[in-house]
Each structure stands twice: as C-alpha cells, then as structure tokens.
Amino acid sequence: MVRIQERLVKKRYYGKAMYQYPVYSLNFPKKFHELLQPFLDEDLQTDVERKSNTLIITLTPKPTEKPFLNKKNANLHSAKSRKNSGDQE
C-alpha cells in the first residue's frame, strides 16, 4: 500500500510576508525498494492520469544529454587552433 501525503511548506520573505504551498509525496513499501534502486538520483519524467476511481502515475527516466564536444576535442575546433594550423601549412 502506498499513501499520498501532503505537507504545508511555509516560507518567510524579508521577515514579514509568508508564502505557503502544499508538497505531496509518496512512501513506497520495502518490497519495492529493489525495483527503485536503479532510478535513485535520476531525473524522472512524471505523467499522472485519473481514470474513474484509479490514479495512474508513470515515471520514466529523462534522456541524458550528451555534450557536443568533450574537452579533449574542444581545442581542435577553436578559432585560435585553426589560425595556428593555417600558419604552419
């Protein structure tokens, strides 16, 4: 069984105004911990649907963005390195 829990977060701005908003969380039973381990510390995309008396929550890992160039190849394509290579030819 999983429960949806709500807590109220209160923030003060400049010691005067208070802003508050609800935060919802899910606590999973221990029997699901092994299934959750591969997804720890990952950004997950969340989709929530409600069909009649059922709540469907789908969590999928976001695709990781690969850097266009790594540091090793970055100097080969810089303007300075192109200028120096033209002088040598």
N, C-alpha and C positions, 0 to 999 in steps of 0.2 A: 504494500500500500504506500502511495506517495501522497503527501499533503502539500497543498499550496499555502504558504504562509505569507502574511502581509505584516510589514513593519513600517512605521512612520518615521522618516528621516527629517530632522529639524536642523536648519542651518541659520545662523545669525549673520547678518551683514552689517558691518561697522558698529556692532554692539546695540543696534536699535531694531531694525526690521528683522522679522523672522520669516523664512521661507520653508515650507514643508511639503513633502511629496511621499507617496507610498512606494515601497520597493517590495516586489514579490519574489519569492524563492521556492525552490523545490528541494526536498530532502529525499535522497534515494536510499532504499534499504541496502543492507550489507550484501545481499545476494547479487546485486547488480554492480558492485564495486569493480570486479574484474573486467566487466564489459566497458566501464567508463574510463579505465586507466589509459588506453591509447589516446584519448581525447583531452587529457589534462593539459593545461597551459596552451591550448589551441583556441583560435577564434572560431566560433561556430555560428553558422547562419541559422536563424530560427524562423520557422514557419508554424503558425498556430491556426487551426481550423476548429470550428464548432459545428458539429452535425448532430442535430436533435439534442440528446442528453449526453453527448460524448465530446470530450476535448482531445484533439489530436495535436501533439507537439512534435515537430520533426526538427532534429538537429543534424546539420551536415557541416563538415569542415570546409572552411573557405579555402579556395585555391591559393597556394603561396605564390607571391610574385617574385620572379627571378630578376636579379639586377641585370640590366642590359650589358654592361661591361664589368668585369671584375678589375681589381686594382692592377693586376699584372698586365692586362692588355690596355688599360686606360691611357698609359703614356704613349703607346704606339699610335694612337689616333689623335693626339693633341696637336694643336696648331704649331707649337714650339718644335715638336719632334718632326713634323712634316717639313718645316722650314730648314731644320738641320740636315735632313736626309736629302733635300734638294741641293744644298750647298756641296755635298760630298760627291754627287754624280757629275 
